Amino acid sequence: MGFIAALLSKTGEDVSGRLLQMLEVASPNRGHGYGVGTPEGAYFSFSQPETLSFDSEVMLGHKLVKIMPNDPPQPVSQHGYTMMFEGRLWGRSITSDFSVAADVVGVDPSRGIHRLIEEENGSYVVIAVDKGRIICGRDPVGVVPLYIGETETLAGAASNRKTLWTMGIEPEPLPPGCMAEITKGGVRLRKVRGLRQPSVRTATMEEALETLDRLLHEAVEARSRGVLSASLGFSGGIDSSLLAHYLDLYGVEVDLVCVGLEGSAEFEAAEEAADDLGLPIRLESFTTMEMEQDLEAVLRSVEEPDPMKISIALPLYWAAQRASELGSQIFYSGSGSDEIFGGYLKYVREYAESGGAVIDTMFKDVEAAYKINFERDFKVCADMGVEMRLPFSDWSLIDFGLGLPINLKFSVNEGSSRKLLLRELGRRIGLRDTVAFRRKRAIQYSTGVSRALRRLARRRGMTSSQYLTERFNLIRKEYREKGPTNE
């Protein structure tokens, strides 16, 4: 795992000093090494260099956070260009993701990145510099973030927004399944591969359970190769309970971490589910004062003042923080399940009103999950030095879930359970009905964070949105004022 920065000068000026600035602000996490590359070659150091002995109008930079033993220094030069790859390839049985990606990209980086996106199942971004251009690509689901943007004089790409803010660039996320070619003429996007809405299949509950069990086995197995221990954000809900079960099956020593404000309703449900699974659990409670103290770090990671996103990110921040303190470098989450398997009440209401139109709504929500959920969660974990893995973001699992008939997801009765197929699978693995079919509130409410955030804002005579925006604008101003150095 690591942080990417890439910069191109439209006026032909040297960008080496500016690139070092980008790496400096990329993350509060201490890196294990720093790499810099141009189309002609690459340089690596165990500490961030203060200056570079070479000039270039286009450069790559990488801050390495070593998660797996064979995570390599980056960037790497090959075939007359230099490239970086951040993420994992789940369809491969070997663990050297970078070497596989480099082989697939091959001699021509433009064609090779296109081939990587088209053929490989993974969670990744890839970027290369070649003959005065930056070429970027992102997997079709979009778990790993990558942002791109330009000004009149500069264009670049990075793992987060703040890295580009320091260059005066207001970035946008590279859409999943897309490539971007960045040149002096600007940014050009090209769609390679995207999610699709499959035809809804007829299936019995038993048939669907067999397939779901197999696909979850495969998704968790791929994401746990070489992993001896890890943490799991655990609420006692059906999503995290299923993941805990499958991770345990594959021999991962998993720490179940449940967090919330003091008196949170999460804790009792989480303890009961952990007892059913026969796994130990850590309950971590926080005060409103601690929430207020942690808010700035969360805003820096999320890079948006959206109250909903911040209310979800705060519990995740606490869980990732505890995972890091426990020595875990990999953090699993059940994010993505609600959109695929019908976990939101709004789907029930739309189905009652409009029938099958809800299928299109659910697909659009899955397609947009990268910018609503995945980027936020990945950045929060990454800034804690922890790699987030999402088994429910698996391509095959998504395709299967989107093609399920509605009656296997929920009924038109608002009071009935949702995510019916997942709950039936929970019953099959031995969860009591009181656990498998428990109605669960969204994390921002069950942890008490959303209400506490509103109270915090009211004490200042503001709404949550106003309060977060005020604090966020100060943070963004700080990065913008760092500004490009004069060279």
N, C-alpha and C positions, 0 to 999 in steps of 0.2 A: 504494500500500500504506500501511497505517497501523494504528493501535491505537484501538479503540473502548472507550468507557466510558459507561455510562448509569446513572442513579440516580434513585430515587423515594422520597420520604418518606411513610410511611403515616400520619404524624401531622401532615402539612401544614407541616413546617418547611422552611426554606431549605436547599438542598443544595449551594449553589455552592462553599463552601469544601471540602466533602468531595469534590466532583467534581474539583477542582484537585489534591487529594491523590491521587486515583486516576490522573490523567494523569501525575503526577510519578513514580509507580512502575511505569507501564505497560511500560516497556522501558528497558534500559541504552543503547539506540541513540539517538543525537542526532536529534531530529526536524527537519523543515524548516518546521514551522508547527503551530499549535495552534488548534483551533476549539471553540467552546462554543455550544450551542443550547438554546432553550426552545421550547414550542409557539408562542410569539409571534415568534421571530426567531433569528438566528445572528450570531456574532461570531468574527472570525479575527485571529490575531496571529502574527508570525514568531517570537516567543519566548513561552515559557509565562508567562501573566499570574500575578502574585502574588495579586491579588484581582480580583473582578468587581464591576462597578458596578450589577448587577441581581440580583434574587433570584427564585428559583423553587423549587417543591416537586418538580419533575421536570425533569431536564436531560440533555443529551447532551454528550459530550466526544470530541474526536478529535485524535490526534497523527499528523501527516502525515509519511510517509517516501516521498518522491517517487521512483518507479521509472521510469515512462514519462513523456514530456514533457507529456502532457495530463492527468496525475493532478491532480484539482482540490483546492483547499481544501475542507474539510468542517467541520460540516454545512451543509446548504442548506435554506432555508425555501421552501415552495411550498404553495399552496392551503390556507393556514391551519394547516399542521403543519411540522415540521422533520425531516429525514431524513439518514441516512448509508448509504453502500454501500461495502463492502470486498470486492474481488475482481475477477474478470474474467468476461465473457460470451463464450463461445467460439463461439456460433452466429452471431455478428454479424461482418460484414466491416469495420465501422468500429471505431475504437479508443477512442472515447469511451464507455467502459463506464458511467460514472456517469450521463451524460445519457440514455443508453438506459434504464437502470434507473429513473431519475426519471420518464421518460415512461411507462414501463409501470406504475409504482406509481400515477401519476396523481392524481386528485382525492381518492379515499378510500384512505388508507394500508392499512387492514385488507384491503379487497378487492384492492387493487393488489399488496400483498406476496404474497397468495395467488396472484394471476395470474402474478407473476414466477416463483415456485417451480414452478408448474404448467406454464409454457410455455417458459422459457428454459433453454438448456444453458450451464452456467457453473460456476465455483467461487467462491462468494461467501457473504457474510452481509449482511443489510440490517436497518436498525433505524430506527424513527421515534418521536417523541413527539407526542402529539395528545390534547388535552383530558384531562389528568391521567392518562395511561397511556403505557406503553412497549410498542411492538409490534415483535417481532423475527421474522426468518425466516432459514432456512439452506437451501442447495441440497441436493438429494437424495443426493449422494455424500458431502459433508462434508469437503472438503479444508481449507477455511478455518475455524478454530475460533471458537466463540462459547460463552461460559459464562453461566449464569443462576442466580440464587439469591435468598434473602430471609432476613431476621430478623424479629423482632416489629415493628421500627420502620422498616426499610429494605428495599428490593428493587432489584435491578439486573442489569445484563448487562455483559460485558466480553470482550475478545479473549483474555484469559488469567485464570488463577485468582488470581494474586498481586494483581491490581488489585482484586479483590473481597475478598480476605483482609483488606486494610487497612480495610474497612468491617465486619469481623466476619462476613462472609458466607461460608459453605462452599458453593461453587457446584458445579453439575453441567453437563456439556455439553448444549446444545440439540441434540436428535437431528436428524440430517439429514432434509430434506424436511418439517420441522415449523415451525410458527409458535408464538410465545409471546406472550400478552397479559399484561402486568404492571400491576396496579392496586393500590390500597390494600387490596383484598380478597385479594391474593395473586397467584400465577402460574397461568395456565391454558394448557395445551398443546393444539395441534390438528395432526393429521397431514394434510399436503396431498398429498404425492407421495413414493413410495418405490421403491427397487429391487425388482425381481421376478425370480423364477426362470423364465425362458422354457422352453418345451418344448424338449427336446433334439432337435436337427435331425440328419438324416442328411446327411453330406457326405463327399466324398473329400478326401484331403490336398491335391490340386491346387486344388479349389474353395475350400477353406478358406484356402489360401495367397493366392489372388487377393483374397478379401475382407479378410483380415488386412492385406495390403499396402495396400489402399485405405484402410482405417480408420486405420492408423498414419500414412499420408500426411496424412489429414484432421486427426487429433488433433495432430500436430506442427505442421502448417501453421497451425492456429488459434492455437496457443500460441507461435508464433514471429513473428506479424505485428508489424512495427515493431521487431523485435529484431535488432540488428546484431551483438552479441557477448554471450556468456553462458558459464557454466560448467556442467559436467556431472559429477556424482559417478560416477566410472568405476572399475569393478572388473575389467573384462575379461570379465565375464559376458555372457550373451546379451541380457539386458534393456538394460543400458547400451550395449552395442555396437550394437544396433538403433537406439536413440535417437540415438547419435552419427552414424550413417549418415543418418538422416532429417533431423536438424538441419543437417548439412552440405549435403544436397540443397537445403534451403531457404535457403541462403546465410548461415546463422548462423556467425560465427567463434567456434567452440566450444573452450573450454579443457577438456581432459579432466584431471580432478583425481583422483588415486588416493592414498589416505592409509593409514597403518597404523603400528604400533609398529615399531621397528627390527627387521629380519629378517622382516618380514611376508611371508606367502606370496602376498599380493595382487599384489606388484609385477611379478613375472615374467609372470604371466598377463595383467596389464593391458598391459604393454609389447608382448606378442605380438599382442593384439587390436588395439591402436592401430596397430601396423605393418600389419596386414591392412587396416585402414580408411584408411591413409595420412594419419593425423592426429597432430599432436604431443601429447605427454602430459607432465604434471607429476607426479612422484613425490615425496611428502612424508612423511618418516618422523619419528616422535616418540618420546620416551623415556618410561619409566614415571614419572619425576619430573614431566615436562610433563603427563602424564595426570592425575596427582594434583592438580597446580595448576589444571587446567582443570575439574576435577570440580565445583567449586562453581558455576561459570557454567552448566554443563550441567544441574545439579540445579535451578537457578533457572529455566531455560527449560522443562525437561520438566515440572517441578512435581509429580513423583512419584518415590519412591525405588525403583521396580521395577528389579531388577538387569538384566533382559533389555532393558528400554527404555533404560536408561543405557548399557549396553554397545553398543547400536546408535547411540545419540545422540552418543557421544563421537567416533567417526569422522566422523559427519555434521558435528559442530561444527567439527572441523579442516578439513573440505573447504569448508564455508561460510565459515570464517575466511579460508582461502586465496583463495576466490573474491572475497571482499570486498577483500582486499589487492591482487588483480589488477585491481580496478575493475569486476568483474562485479556487476550488481545483480539478475540473474536466475540461478537455480540449478535445473537440471533433474535429475530423479531417476527411476529405473525402478521406484520403489515402487508396489505394487499388482498387479504382474504375477504373482507367485507364487500369489496367491489365485485369480486368474481362470484361469490357464493350467496349474495343477497343479504348482507348483514344490516343494511340501513332501513329504518322505518319508512323513509321517503319512497323506497321501492314498493313497499306494500301499498302505500297510499296511491302511487301512480298506477299500479296494476289494477287497483279497485276502480280507478277513474277512467283509465285509458287502455287497459288490457295489455296486449303484446308490445305496445310502444315502449314499455319499461325495458325491454331487451336492448333497445338502442341506447337508452340512458345509461344502463349498466356498462355497455361497451365503451361509451364515451368516458365514463368515470375510470375504467381500467386504463384507457389510453392516456388519460390526463394524470394518472397516479404519480408519474415521475415528477411533475411540478407541484402537485398538491401535497404529496407525502414523502416520496423516496428521497428527493434532494435534501429536504429539511433534515430527515433522520440520518442520512448518510453523513452530512456535514457535521451534525452534532457529535456523532460517534467519532468521526475522523479527527476532530479537534481535541478529543480526549485520547487519541492514540489507539483507538479501537476500530476494527473493521466490522462493518455491519453486513450481515448476510440474511437474505430474505427468501426462504424456500417457496413461499407462495407467489413469488415473482417468476417462477420457472415457466419457460415458454410453453411446454407441453401441458402443464397444469392449468395455465391460463386458457389455452385453446380448449381443453376439456371442459373447464368450468363455464366458459362463455357459451358452449354448445348444449348445456344441460337444459331440460325443460323446467319451467318456472315452478312446477309443483314439487320439485326436489330441492328447491331453495326456500320457499316460503308459501304461506297461504294468504288468502285475501283478508283473513281475520287479523286485525291489528294486535290483538292480545296474544296471538300464537307465537311460537318460537320461530326465529329466522335462522338461516344457514342450516336448514334441516339435515342436509346430507352430511355435513361435518359433525353434527350432533349425533347422528346415528352411528357414524364411525367412532365417535367417542364412547358411545355405549358398547360398541363391539370390542374396544380395547380394554374395557373393564371399568370405565368411569360410572359412578352412580348417576342415576337420572337427575338427582338434585344438583350434580356438577355439570353433566353433559348438556342439560336443558335449562340451566340457569339463565335467566334474562340478565344481561350485563349492560351497564351504562357505559358510555364512551369515556375514555381515560381522563379527559380533561374535567369531567364531572365527578367520576367515582373517586379520583384522587383529591378532589377539593380545590384543585388549582384554579379553575375558571372562576369560581366564586371568590376566592382569595384575591385574584388579580383585579376583579371588579371593585372589591373593597379597598384595595391599595390605591386604585385610581380615584375612587370617590373621596378619599381623604385629602386629595389634592384638587378636588373640584373638577375632575375630568372623567370622561368615559375611558374604558380600557383602550380603545383605539387612539384617543388623543394622548393618553399617558405614554403608551408604547411608541407612538410616532415621535413624540418630543424626545424621548431617550434615544431612539434609533437615529434621528437626524443628527444628533451630536456625534454619534459613532461614525456615521457615514462622512460627516464633515471632517473628522479626524483623519480618515484615510485619504480623502480628497486633498487635504492640505499637505499631506506628505509629498504629493506631486512629483512629477518627473524632475530629476536633477538636471542642471545645466551641464552639458558636456562640451 
